[in-house]
Amino acid sequence: MAQLHGRRYVRAFISGFFVAVPVTVTFLDRVACIARVEGVSMQPSLNPEGRHESDVVLLNRWHIRKFEVQRGDIVSLVSPKNPEQKIIKRVIALEGDIVKTLGHKTRYVKVPRGHMWVEGDHHGHSFDSNAFGPVSLGLLHAHATHILWPPNRWQKLKPLLPVEHESAQND
């Protein structure tokens, strides 16, 4: 009798496992996931100075499925220089905008169609569009919407343009 209950338990567990895994993978691939932010490139917005633990953010994948981002959003994207790596940056300008660069080889850049200009908040400590130029919208991975960890930093991330970029122009 105990052996029969044990077999039922194992069958129920296995069938539940084979349902839960695809559902979870689909959710993480299409809807949302979490990520730990590494480095100083997004300071002070993420990983503020003087802290020893990294921020953990909620990445909303559903929101960007149609490549709908706005200036000031913090996004996760595939690095244009290393496709194995994801980077997190702020959207500074969108297609058609003319952006005054901060160290790029060209002082002003018109963002081409289907592209965006991204930068880290900590200028000079960020590998961003100033190094690799406009980024294809096809490299978008997710939109960072909330800081989840540590608990004392729980907050919704609001779109914000740095003062030096508030005058991005659209043709």
C-alpha positions in Angstrom: 0.0 0.0 0.0 2.8 2.4 0.9 4.5 1.5 -2.3 1.4 2.4 -4.3 1.2 5.8 -2.7 4.9 6.3 -3.3 4.5 5.6 -7.1 1.5 8.0 -7.3 3.5 10.7 -5.6 6.4 10.2 -8.0 4.1 10.2 -11.0 2.3 13.4 -9.8 5.7 15.0 -9.1 7.0 14.1 -12.6 3.8 15.3 -14.4 3.8 18.5 -12.4 7.5 19.0 -13.2 6.9 18.6 -16.9 4.2 21.2 -16.8 5.9 23.7 -14.5 9.3 23.8 -16.3 7.9 24.9 -19.7 5.5 27.4 -18.1 8.4 28.9 -16.0 10.8 29.0 -19.0 8.1 30.7 -21.1 7.3 33.3 -18.4 11.0 34.1 -17.9 11.6 34.3 -21.7 8.5 36.4 -22.6 7.2 38.2 -19.5 9.7 39.1 -16.8 12.8 38.0 -15.0 15.2 39.4 -12.4 18.9 40.3 -12.8 21.7 41.4 -10.5 23.3 44.7 -11.7 27.1 44.5 -11.8 29.5 47.4 -11.8 29.4 51.1 -11.4 28.2 52.3 -14.9 24.7 53.1 -13.7 25.6 54.9 -10.4 24.0 56.6 -8.7 20.7 55.2 -10.0 21.8 51.6 -9.5 24.5 50.2 -7.2 25.0 53.5 -5.3 28.5 54.3 -4.1 29.5 52.9 -0.7 27.3 49.8 -0.8 28.8 46.3 -0.8 25.9 44.5 -2.4 24.5 44.8 -5.9 21.0 45.9 -6.8 18.6 43.3 -8.1 16.1 44.6 -10.7 12.9 43.4 -12.3 13.3 43.2 -16.0 10.0 43.5 -17.9 10.3 41.7 -21.2 6.7 42.0 -22.2 6.9 45.8 -22.2 9.6 45.9 -25.0 8.2 43.1 -27.2 7.2 45.8 -29.8 10.5 47.8 -29.1 8.5 50.5 -27.3 11.0 52.4 -25.2 11.2 56.1 -24.3 14.0 58.5 -23.5 15.1 58.0 -19.9 14.1 54.3 -19.6 16.7 51.9 -18.1 17.0 48.9 -20.4 18.8 45.6 -20.6 20.3 44.8 -24.0 22.7 42.4 -25.6 26.1 44.1 -25.8 26.9 45.1 -29.3 30.6 44.1 -28.7 30.0 40.8 -26.9 26.7 38.9 -27.8 27.3 36.6 -24.8 26.9 39.6 -22.4 23.9 41.7 -21.3 24.4 45.3 -20.3 22.1 47.7 -18.6 22.0 51.3 -19.7 19.7 54.4 -20.0 18.0 55.3 -23.3 19.2 58.8 -24.1 17.9 59.3 -27.7 15.7 57.5 -30.2 15.6 57.3 -34.0 15.8 60.7 -35.6 17.1 62.4 -32.5 20.3 64.4 -32.6 22.4 63.7 -29.6 25.3 65.7 -28.2 27.8 62.9 -27.4 30.0 62.6 -24.4 33.3 61.4 -25.8 32.2 59.7 -29.0 34.4 60.3 -32.1 31.7 62.6 -33.5 30.4 65.5 -31.4 26.8 65.2 -32.7 25.1 62.0 -33.9 21.8 61.6 -35.6 20.3 58.3 -34.4 19.4 56.2 -37.4 16.1 54.5 -38.0 15.6 51.4 -35.8 18.3 52.4 -33.3 18.7 54.2 -30.0 21.5 55.9 -28.1 22.2 54.4 -24.6 24.6 55.6 -21.9 25.4 54.7 -18.3 24.6 57.3 -15.7 28.2 57.3 -14.4 29.9 59.1 -17.4 33.5 58.0 -17.9 32.9 54.6 -16.1 30.5 53.2 -18.7 31.0 51.2 -21.9 28.1 52.6 -23.9 27.0 54.4 -27.2 29.9 56.8 -26.7 32.2 53.9 -27.3 30.1 51.8 -29.8 27.6 54.2 -31.3 23.9 53.9 -31.8 22.4 50.5 -30.9 19.9 48.5 -32.9 16.5 48.1 -31.2 16.8 44.4 -32.0 19.4 44.1 -29.2 16.8 45.1 -26.6 16.4 42.4 -23.9 14.1 44.1 -21.3 13.0 47.2 -19.6 14.2 47.6 -16.0 11.1 48.7 -14.0 11.9 48.2 -10.3 14.7 47.7 -7.8 13.8 44.5 -5.8 16.9 44.1 -3.6 18.1 45.2 -1.2 14.8 45.8 0.6 15.8 49.4 1.7 16.0 50.3 -2.0 12.7 49.0 -3.2 11.4 51.4 -5.7 10.0 51.9 -9.2 12.5 53.1 -11.7 11.3 56.3 -13.3 12.4 57.5 -16.8 14.9 60.3 -16.3 17.2 62.1 -18.7 20.5 63.5 -17.4 20.6 67.3 -17.6 23.2 67.3 -20.4 20.8 65.3 -22.6 17.5 67.1 -21.9 17.8 68.9 -25.2 17.8 65.8 -27.5 16.2 67.0 -30.7 13.8 65.2 -33.0 13.8 66.1 -36.7 
